[in-house]
Amino acid sequence: MVANLSVPDIAGAREFYIDYLGLSNEPFNLGWVANLQSPDGRAQVQLVTRDETSPVDSAISVHIGDGIEQAYEEAGRRGFEIVHPLTTEPWGVRRFFVRAPDGTVINIVSHSDDAAG
């Protein structure tokens, strides 16, 4: 589970989180979203300016491995609002956004290499 922080400028925010807080590993930066991690990988955060394909931004991302279809079906079965449908994105993830009963939007995501590992 990773917190998605809404920021107006990835580069400016990145400087704070890297230079001041000491996050140093950047597994990816797509321009509108960047993932920053501590050297040991135990602390991480995602900086998001505006989601590339979803009409809303998510507050957290939950990485679930290769069970993405089952998670999508379960969310629908439970009657949770799907705010971004199950989609294979151009940057190599399969994901959907669901609204929790408290209103929080959650990015449920599986990376293309999750099924291999």
NUZAKOL-623714 format. One record per residue: x, y, z of N, C-alpha, C, O in turn; residue in three letters. Coordinates in steps of 0.2 Angstrom, whole numbers, plus 5000, padded with zeros to 4 digits. Each point is the difference from the previous one (the first is absolute). Example, Ala and Ser with C-alpha at 12.3 -4.5 7.8 and 13.67 -1.06 7.14 Angstrom:
((5066; 4972; 5039); (4996; 5006; 5000); (5004; 5006; 5000); (5005; 4999; 5003); "ALA") ((4993; 5006; 4993); (5004; 5006; 5001); (4996; 5005; 5003); (5003; 5006; 5001); "SER") 
***
This chain:
((5004; 4994; 5000); (4996; 5006; 5000); (5005; 5006; 5000); (5004; 5001; 5004); "MET") ((4994; 5004; 4991); (5004; 5006; 5000); (4996; 5006; 5000); (4995; 5000; 4996); "VAL") ((5007; 5005; 5007); (4996; 5006; 5000); (5001; 5004; 4994); (5006; 5000; 4998); "ALA") ((4989; 5003; 4999); (5001; 5004; 4994); (4999; 5007; 5002); (4994; 5002; 5002); "ASN") ((5011; 5002; 4998); (4999; 5007; 5002); (4999; 5005; 4994); (5004; 4999; 4995); "LEU") ((4991; 5005; 5005); (4998; 5004; 4995); (5005; 5006; 5001); (5000; 5004; 5005); "SER") ((5004; 4997; 4989); (5005; 5006; 5000); (4999; 5004; 4993); (4998; 4997; 4995); "VAL") ((5003; 5009; 5006); (4999; 5004; 4993); (5006; 4999; 4996); (4999; 5001; 4994); "PRO") ((5007; 4997; 5008); (5006; 5000; 4996); (5004; 4994; 5003); (5003; 5000; 5005); "ASP") ((4998; 4995; 4990); (5004; 4994; 5002); (5007; 5002; 5002); (5003; 4998; 5005); "ILE") ((5000; 5006; 4991); (5007; 5002; 5001); (5002; 5003; 5006); (5004; 4999; 5004); "ALA") ((4991; 5006; 4998); (5001; 5004; 5006); (4999; 4996; 5006); (5004; 5000; 5005); "GLY") ((4991; 4995; 4995); (4998; 4996; 5006); (5006; 4995; 5000); (5002; 4998; 5006); "ALA") ((5000; 4999; 4989); (5005; 4995; 4999); (5007; 5002; 5004); (5003; 4997; 5004); "ARG") ((4998; 5010; 4995); (5006; 5003; 5003); (4999; 4999; 5008); (5005; 4998; 5004); "GLU") ((4989; 5004; 4999); (4999; 5000; 5007); (5001; 4993; 5002); (5003; 4998; 5005); "PHE") ((4994; 4997; 4992); (4999; 4993; 5003); (5007; 4997; 4999); (5002; 4995; 5004); "TYR") ((5002; 5006; 4991); (5007; 4997; 4999); (5005; 5004; 5004); (5003; 4997; 5004); "ILE") ((4997; 5010; 4995); (5006; 5003; 5004); (4999; 5001; 5007); (5004; 5000; 5004); "ASP") ((4989; 5001; 4998); (4999; 5001; 5007); (4998; 4994; 5004); (5003; 4998; 5006); "TYR") ((4993; 4998; 4991); (4998; 4994; 5004); (5004; 4994; 4999); (4999; 4995; 5003); "LEU") ((5005; 5005; 4992); (5005; 4995; 4999); (4998; 4994; 4995); (5003; 4995; 5000); "GLY") ((4991; 5005; 4997); (4998; 4995; 4995); (5005; 5001; 4994); (5001; 5005; 4998); "LEU") ((5001; 4989; 5000); (5005; 5001; 4995); (4999; 4995; 4994); (5003; 5001; 4995); "SER") ((4993; 4994; 5006); (4999; 4996; 4994); (4993; 5002; 4996); (4995; 5001; 5004); "ASN") ((5006; 5000; 4990); (4994; 5002; 4996); (4999; 4994; 4995); (5002; 5000; 4994); "GLU") ((4994; 4995; 5008); (4998; 4995; 4995); (4997; 5002; 4994); (5001; 4997; 4994); "PRO") ((4995; 5008; 5006); (4997; 5003; 4994); (4998; 5007; 5001); (4998; 5002; 5005); "PHE") ((5002; 5002; 4989); (4997; 5007; 5000); (4997; 5000; 4993); (5004; 5001; 4995); "ASN") ((4990; 5000; 5005); (4996; 5001; 4993); (4999; 5007; 4998); (4996; 5001; 4996); "LEU") ((5006; 5004; 5008); (4999; 5007; 4999); (4994; 5002; 5004); (5000; 5006; 5003); "GLY") ((4995; 4990; 4998); (4994; 5002; 5004); (4999; 4996; 5006); (4997; 5002; 5004); "TRP") ((5007; 4993; 4997); (5001; 4996; 5006); (5007; 4997; 5000); (5003; 4998; 4996); "VAL") ((5000; 5003; 5010); (5006; 4997; 5002); (5000; 4996; 5006); (4997; 5003; 5005); "ALA") ((5006; 4992; 4996); (5001; 4996; 5006); (5007; 5001; 5003); (5005; 4999; 4996); "ASN") ((4995; 5002; 5010); (5006; 5002; 5003); (5001; 4995; 5006); (4995; 4999; 5004); "LEU") ((5011; 4998; 4997); (5001; 4995; 5006); (5006; 5001; 5004); (5005; 5004; 4997); "GLN") ((4995; 4994; 5009); (5006; 5000; 5004); (5005; 4995; 4997); (4998; 4996; 4996); "SER") ((5009; 5005; 5005); (5004; 4995; 4998); (4999; 4993; 5001); (5001; 4995; 4996); "PRO") ((4996; 5003; 5010); (4998; 4993; 5002); (4993; 4998; 4997); (4998; 4994; 5001); "ASP") ((4998; 5011; 4996); (4994; 4998; 4997); (4994; 5000; 5005); (4994; 4999; 4998); "GLY") ((5007; 5002; 5008); (4995; 5000; 5006); (4996; 5006; 5000); (4994; 4999; 5002); "ARG") ((5008; 5006; 4996); (4996; 5006; 5000); (4999; 5003; 4992); (5005; 5000; 4997); "ALA") ((4989; 5001; 5002); (4999; 5003; 4993); (4994; 5004; 4999); (4995; 5000; 5005); "GLN") ((5005; 5004; 4990); (4994; 5005; 4999); (5000; 5001; 4993); (5005; 4999; 4996); "VAL") ((4989; 5002; 5001); (4999; 5002; 4993); (4997; 5007; 5000); (4996; 5002; 5003); "GLN") ((5008; 5002; 4993); (4998; 5007; 4998); (4996; 5000; 4994); (5002; 4997; 4995); "LEU") ((4992; 5006; 5005); (4995; 5000; 4995); (4998; 5007; 4998); (4997; 5004; 5005); "VAL") ((5004; 4999; 4989); (4997; 5006; 4998); (4993; 5000; 4998); (4995; 5004; 5002); "THR") ((5003; 4991; 4994); (4993; 4999; 4997); (5001; 4993; 4997); (5004; 4999; 4995); "ARG") ((4991; 4996; 5006); (5001; 4994; 4997); (4999; 5000; 4993); (4996; 5004; 4997); "ASP") ((5008; 4992; 4999); (5000; 5000; 4993); (4993; 4998; 4997); (4998; 5003; 4995); "GLU") ((4999; 4992; 5007); (4994; 4997; 4997); (4994; 5000; 5004); (4995; 4999; 4997); "THR") ((5005; 5002; 5010); (4994; 5000; 5004); (4997; 5007; 5001); (5004; 5005; 5000); "SER") ((4990; 4995; 5000); (4997; 5007; 5001); (5001; 5002; 5007); (4998; 5006; 5002); "PRO") ((5004; 4990; 5003); (5001; 5002; 5007); (5007; 4998; 5002); (5003; 4995; 4997); "VAL") ((5000; 5008; 5008); (5007; 4998; 5003); (4998; 4995; 5006); (4995; 5001; 5003); "ASP") ((5010; 4995; 4998); (4999; 4995; 5005); (5004; 5002; 5006); (5005; 5004; 4999); "SER") ((4993; 4994; 5007); (5004; 5002; 5006); (5005; 4995; 5002); (5006; 5002; 5003); "ALA") ((4993; 4992; 4995); (5005; 4995; 5001); (5000; 4995; 4995); (4995; 4999; 4996); "ILE") ((5011; 4997; 5003); (5000; 4995; 4995); (5001; 4993; 5004); (5004; 5000; 5004); "SER") ((4992; 4995; 4994); (5001; 4994; 5003); (5002; 4995; 4995); (4996; 4998; 4995); "VAL") ((5010; 4999; 5005); (5003; 4995; 4996); (4998; 4993; 5002); (5002; 4998; 5005); "HIS") ((4994; 4999; 4990); (4997; 4994; 5002); (5003; 4994; 4996); (4997; 4994; 5001); "ILE") ((5008; 5007; 4995); (5002; 4994; 4996); (4996; 4998; 4995); (4997; 5004; 4997); "GLY") ((5002; 4989; 5002); (4997; 4998; 4994); (4992; 4999; 5001); (4997; 4997; 4996); "ASP") ((5001; 5005; 5010); (4992; 4999; 5001); (4996; 5006; 4998); (4995; 5001; 5004); "GLY") ((5007; 5003; 4992); (4996; 5006; 4998); (4993; 4998; 4998); (4996; 5004; 5001); "ILE") ((5003; 4991; 4994); (4994; 4999; 4998); (4995; 4998; 5006); (4994; 5002; 5000); "GLU") ((5008; 4994; 5004); (4996; 4998; 5006); (4999; 5006; 5004); (4994; 5000; 5003); "GLN") ((5010; 5004; 4998); (4999; 5006; 5004); (4995; 5005; 4997); (4996; 5002; 5004); "ALA") ((5004; 4998; 4990); (4995; 5004; 4996); (4993; 4997; 5001); (4995; 5004; 5001); "TYR") ((5005; 4990; 4998); (4993; 4996; 5000); (4998; 5001; 5007); (4994; 5001; 5001); "GLU") ((5010; 4998; 5004); (4998; 5001; 5007); (4997; 5007; 5002); (4995; 5000; 5004); "GLU") ((5009; 5005; 4994); (4997; 5007; 5001); (4993; 5001; 4997); (4996; 5003; 5003); "ALA") ((5003; 4994; 4991); (4994; 5001; 4997); (4995; 4996; 5004); (4994; 5002; 5001); "GLY") ((5007; 4992; 5001); (4996; 4995; 5003); (4997; 5004; 5007); (4995; 4999; 5002); "ARG") ((5010; 5004; 5001); (4999; 5004; 5006); (4996; 5006; 4999); (4998; 5004; 5005); "ARG") ((5001; 4998; 4989); (4997; 5007; 4998); (5004; 5006; 5001); (4997; 5005; 5001); "GLY") ((5009; 4994; 5000); (5005; 5006; 5000); (5000; 5004; 4994); (4999; 4997; 4994); "PHE") ((5001; 5010; 5006); (5000; 5004; 4994); (5007; 4999; 4996); (5005; 5001; 5004); "GLU") ((4995; 4997; 4990); (5006; 5000; 4996); (5001; 5007; 4997); (4995; 5001; 4996); "ILE") ((5010; 5002; 5005); (5000; 5007; 4997); (5005; 5000; 4994); (5001; 5005; 4996); "VAL") ((5003; 4990; 5003); (5004; 4999; 4994); (5000; 4992; 4999); (5002; 4996; 5004); "HIS") ((4996; 5002; 4990); (4999; 4993; 4999); (5006; 4996; 4999); (5006; 5003; 4999); "PRO") ((4994; 4991; 5002); (5006; 4996; 4999); (5003; 5001; 4993); (4997; 4999; 4995); "LEU") ((5009; 5003; 5005); (5003; 5002; 4994); (5008; 4998; 5000); (5003; 5000; 5005); "THR") ((4999; 4998; 4989); (5007; 4999; 4999); (5003; 5007; 4997); (4998; 5002; 4995); "THR") ((5006; 5001; 5009); (5003; 5006; 4999); (5006; 5000; 4995); (5004; 4995; 5001); "GLU") ((4998; 5010; 4995); (5005; 5000; 4996); (5007; 4999; 5003); (5005; 4998; 4997); "PRO") ((4995; 5004; 5010); (5007; 4999; 5003); (5001; 4994; 5004); (5004; 4999; 5004); "TRP") ((4992; 4996; 4994); (5001; 4993; 5003); (4997; 4998; 5006); (5002; 4995; 5003); "GLY") ((4992; 5008; 4999); (4996; 4998; 5006); (4993; 4998; 4998); (4998; 5003; 4995); "VAL") ((4999; 4993; 5009); (4993; 4998; 4999); (4997; 5003; 5006); (5002; 4998; 5006); "ARG") ((4993; 5006; 4994); (4997; 5003; 5006); (4993; 5002; 4999); (4997; 5001; 4995); "ARG") ((5000; 5001; 5011); (4993; 5003; 5000); (5000; 5004; 5007); (5004; 4999; 5004); "PHE") ((4992; 5006; 4996); (4999; 5004; 5006); (4993; 4999; 5003); (4995; 4999; 4996); "PHE") ((5005; 5000; 5010); (4994; 4999; 5004); (4999; 5005; 5006); (5005; 5002; 5003); "VAL") ((4989; 5000; 4998); (4999; 5005; 5005); (4998; 4996; 5007); (4995; 4996; 5000); "ARG") ((5009; 5005; 5005); (4998; 4996; 5006); (4994; 5004; 5003); (4998; 5005; 4998); "ALA") ((4999; 4991; 5007); (4994; 5003; 5003); (5001; 5007; 5003); (4995; 5004; 5000); "PRO") ((5011; 4997; 5002); (5001; 5007; 5003); (5001; 5005; 4995); (5001; 5006; 5002); "ASP") ((4999; 4992; 4991); (5001; 5005; 4995); (5007; 5000; 4997); (5002; 5003; 4995); "GLY") ((5003; 4994; 5008); (5007; 5000; 4998); (5000; 4996; 4994); (4998; 4994; 4999); "THR") ((5006; 5008; 4996); (5001; 4997; 4993); (5006; 4996; 5001); (5006; 5003; 5001); "VAL") ((4994; 4990; 4997); (5006; 4996; 5001); (5001; 4997; 4993); (4996; 4998; 4996); "ILE") ((5011; 5003; 5002); (5002; 4997; 4994); (5002; 4993; 5001); (5005; 4998; 5004); "ASN") ((4992; 4997; 4994); (5001; 4993; 5000); (5004; 4998; 4994); (4998; 5000; 4995); "ILE") ((5009; 4998; 5006); (5004; 4999; 4994); (5004; 4994; 5000); (5002; 4997; 5006); "VAL") ((5000; 5000; 4988); (5004; 4994; 4999); (5005; 5002; 4995); (4998; 5003; 4995); "SER") ((5008; 4997; 5006); (5006; 5001; 4996); (5000; 4994; 4995); (4999; 4995; 5002); "HIS") ((5003; 5007; 4992); (5001; 4994; 4995); (5005; 4995; 5002); (4999; 4994; 4997); "SER") ((5005; 5007; 5007); (5005; 4995; 5002); (4998; 4996; 5006); (5003; 4996; 5003); "ASP") ((4991; 5006; 5000); (4997; 4997; 5006); (4998; 4992; 4999); (5002; 4996; 5004); "ASP") ((4996; 5003; 4990); (4998; 4993; 4999); (5006; 4995; 4999); (5000; 4994; 5001); "ALA") ((5006; 5009; 4997); (5006; 4996; 5000); (5003; 4999; 5007); (5004; 4995; 5000); "ALA") ((4995; 5009; 5005); (5003; 4999; 5006); (4996; 4998; 5005); (5002; 4999; 5006); "GLY") 
***
